[in-house]
Amino acid sequence: MVRRTAEENRRNVLDVATRLFYQQGIRAVGMDTVVKECGVGNATVYRQFPTKDALATAYVQGRADAWFERMRQAADEQHDPREKLLAVFGVLAADCAGPTYRGCPMLNTSTEFPLGQHPAHMAAVGHKQQVRDWFSSLAADAGAESPDQLAEELLIVLNGAYATAAVLDGGTYGRRALALAQLLVGQACPRP
């Protein structure tokens, strides 16, 4: 039997918790379920994540980091600054149409932990603020007269699509979000 390093154990626990938390919700999954699914002992899990709150916060931050990595990669593939903004909504449309789509992890977390003091809630809010700020920067690069306003409007479309696609036809609402983003960007960022 090969022993895992501490980092391998941490990654294993976080991968299992990420799958379970996203599928079932953070509150619905007990630490005993995480331990069982990881195939390790309690001590191994609690050594990496001393509390469920610590594990939930690591889950949210991991999902937030992965979101930014994918979206920045999609945006970076575009040359036109307007298309950088729209690339995000192209990825969103594909994500929402996926068979395992269950909503935005950050919105789900803020619903499960509505009190602002919970560290997972704070990580989710921080992510949404970063998205808004990134959208504002992209909007400024695209020549928007009011980049902050466009960023806020696009954030409303993004979050609305994520929330609606989780309960209705994800493919339809992902495509509609892309169309709305195209309309907003087209109005706010005239072509040179």
C-alpha positions as CSV (number, residue, x, y, z in Angstrom):
1,M,0.0,0.0,0.0
2,V,1.4,3.4,-1.1
3,R,1.1,6.2,1.5
4,R,-0.1,9.5,0.2
5,T,1.7,12.7,1.0
6,A,-0.1,15.4,3.0
7,E,-0.7,17.4,-0.2
8,E,-2.2,14.3,-1.9
9,N,-4.5,13.7,1.0
10,R,-5.6,17.3,1.0
11,R,-6.3,17.2,-2.7
12,N,-8.2,13.9,-2.3
13,V,-10.4,15.3,0.5
14,L,-11.0,18.5,-1.3
15,D,-11.9,16.7,-4.6
16,V,-14.4,14.4,-2.9
17,A,-15.9,17.3,-0.9
18,T,-16.2,19.4,-4.0
19,R,-18.1,16.7,-5.8
20,L,-20.4,16.1,-2.9
21,F,-21.0,19.7,-1.9
22,Y,-21.8,20.7,-5.5
23,Q,-24.1,17.7,-6.0
24,Q,-25.9,17.8,-2.7
25,G,-25.2,21.1,-1.0
26,I,-22.7,21.9,1.8
27,R,-25.2,21.6,4.7
28,A,-26.6,18.2,3.4
29,V,-23.2,16.5,3.4
30,G,-21.7,15.5,6.8
31,M,-18.1,15.1,7.5
32,D,-18.7,11.4,8.1
33,T,-19.8,11.1,4.4
34,V,-16.7,12.9,3.2
35,V,-14.5,10.6,5.3
36,K,-16.2,7.5,4.0
37,E,-16.1,8.7,0.4
38,C,-12.4,9.6,0.7
39,G,-11.5,6.1,1.9
40,V,-9.3,7.5,4.7
41,G,-9.6,7.8,8.4
42,N,-11.0,10.7,10.4
43,A,-7.6,11.9,11.4
44,T,-6.4,12.2,7.8
45,V,-9.4,14.4,6.9
46,Y,-9.3,16.5,10.1
47,R,-5.6,17.0,9.8
48,Q,-6.1,18.7,6.4
49,F,-9.4,20.5,7.3
50,P,-9.9,20.8,11.1
51,T,-13.6,21.9,10.7
52,K,-16.4,21.5,8.1
53,D,-16.3,25.3,7.8
54,A,-12.7,25.2,6.7
55,L,-13.5,22.5,4.2
56,A,-16.5,24.4,2.9
57,T,-14.4,27.6,2.5
58,A,-11.7,25.7,0.7
59,Y,-14.4,24.3,-1.6
60,V,-15.8,27.7,-2.4
61,Q,-12.4,29.2,-3.0
62,G,-11.3,26.3,-5.2
63,R,-14.4,26.7,-7.3
64,A,-13.9,30.5,-7.5
65,D,-10.3,30.1,-8.6
66,A,-11.2,27.4,-11.2
67,W,-13.9,29.7,-12.6
68,F,-11.5,32.6,-13.0
69,E,-8.9,30.3,-14.6
70,R,-11.4,29.1,-17.2
71,M,-12.9,32.5,-17.9
72,R,-9.6,34.3,-18.2
73,Q,-8.4,31.6,-20.6
74,A,-11.5,32.0,-22.7
75,A,-11.2,35.8,-22.7
76,D,-7.5,35.7,-23.5
77,E,-8.2,33.7,-26.6
78,Q,-10.1,36.8,-28.0
79,H,-8.4,39.8,-29.6
80,D,-11.3,42.2,-29.7
81,P,-11.9,43.6,-26.2
82,R,-15.7,43.3,-26.6
83,E,-15.3,39.6,-27.5
84,K,-13.4,39.1,-24.3
85,L,-16.5,40.0,-22.3
86,L,-18.7,37.8,-24.5
87,A,-16.3,34.9,-24.2
88,V,-17.3,34.6,-20.5
89,F,-21.0,34.2,-21.5
90,G,-20.1,31.6,-24.2
91,V,-18.5,29.5,-21.5
92,L,-21.5,30.1,-19.2
93,A,-23.9,29.0,-21.9
94,A,-22.0,25.7,-22.3
95,D,-21.8,25.2,-18.6
96,C,-25.5,25.8,-18.0
97,A,-26.4,23.2,-20.7
98,G,-24.3,20.5,-19.1
99,P,-26.0,17.4,-17.6
100,T,-24.4,17.9,-14.2
101,Y,-25.1,21.6,-13.9
102,R,-26.5,22.5,-10.5
103,G,-26.0,26.2,-10.3
104,C,-23.3,28.6,-9.3
105,P,-21.3,27.2,-6.3
106,M,-20.9,30.8,-5.0
107,L,-24.6,31.6,-5.2
108,N,-25.5,28.3,-3.7
109,T,-23.1,28.9,-0.8
110,S,-24.4,32.3,-0.1
111,T,-27.9,30.9,0.0
112,E,-26.9,28.1,2.4
113,F,-24.9,30.5,4.6
114,P,-26.8,33.8,4.4
115,L,-25.0,35.3,7.4
116,G,-22.1,37.4,6.4
117,Q,-19.7,36.2,9.1
118,H,-19.4,32.6,7.7
119,P,-16.0,32.2,5.9
120,A,-17.6,30.3,3.0
121,H,-20.1,33.1,2.6
122,M,-17.4,35.7,2.6
123,A,-15.4,33.8,0.0
124,A,-18.5,33.6,-2.2
125,V,-19.1,37.4,-1.9
126,G,-15.4,38.1,-2.5
127,H,-15.6,36.1,-5.7
128,K,-18.6,38.0,-7.0
129,Q,-16.9,41.3,-6.2
130,Q,-13.8,40.2,-8.1
131,V,-16.0,39.2,-11.1
132,R,-17.6,42.6,-11.1
133,D,-14.3,44.3,-10.9
134,W,-12.9,42.2,-13.7
135,F,-15.9,42.9,-15.9
136,S,-15.4,46.6,-15.2
137,S,-11.8,46.4,-16.4
138,L,-12.7,44.5,-19.5
139,A,-15.5,47.0,-20.2
140,A,-13.1,49.9,-19.9
141,D,-10.7,48.1,-22.3
142,A,-13.7,47.7,-24.7
143,G,-14.4,51.4,-24.7
144,A,-17.5,51.4,-22.5
145,E,-18.5,55.0,-21.5
146,S,-19.6,53.7,-18.1
147,P,-17.5,50.5,-17.4
148,D,-18.9,50.1,-13.9
149,Q,-22.5,50.2,-15.0
150,L,-21.8,47.7,-17.8
151,A,-20.0,45.4,-15.3
152,E,-23.0,45.5,-12.9
153,E,-25.4,44.8,-15.7
154,L,-23.4,41.9,-17.0
155,L,-23.1,40.6,-13.4
156,I,-26.9,40.6,-13.1
157,V,-27.2,38.7,-16.4
158,L,-24.5,36.2,-15.3
159,N,-26.0,35.5,-11.9
160,G,-29.5,35.5,-13.2
161,A,-28.6,32.9,-15.8
162,Y,-26.7,30.8,-13.3
163,A,-29.7,30.8,-10.9
164,T,-32.4,30.3,-13.5
165,A,-30.5,27.6,-15.4
166,A,-30.3,25.6,-12.2
167,V,-34.0,25.2,-11.9
168,L,-35.3,25.5,-15.5
169,D,-33.8,24.5,-18.9
170,G,-30.1,25.3,-18.5
171,G,-29.4,25.3,-22.2
172,T,-32.1,27.8,-23.0
173,Y,-31.2,30.3,-20.2
174,G,-27.5,30.0,-21.0
175,R,-28.1,31.0,-24.6
176,R,-30.4,33.8,-23.5
177,A,-27.8,35.1,-21.2
178,L,-25.3,35.2,-24.1
179,A,-27.8,37.1,-26.2
180,L,-28.4,39.6,-23.5
181,A,-24.7,40.1,-22.9
182,Q,-24.2,40.7,-26.7
183,L,-27.0,43.3,-26.6
184,L,-25.5,45.1,-23.5
185,V,-22.0,45.0,-24.8
186,G,-23.1,46.1,-28.3
187,Q,-24.9,49.1,-26.8
188,A,-22.2,50.1,-24.3
189,C,-19.1,49.5,-26.5
190,P,-19.5,50.9,-30.0
191,R,-17.3,49.4,-32.6
192,P,-14.4,51.8,-33.7
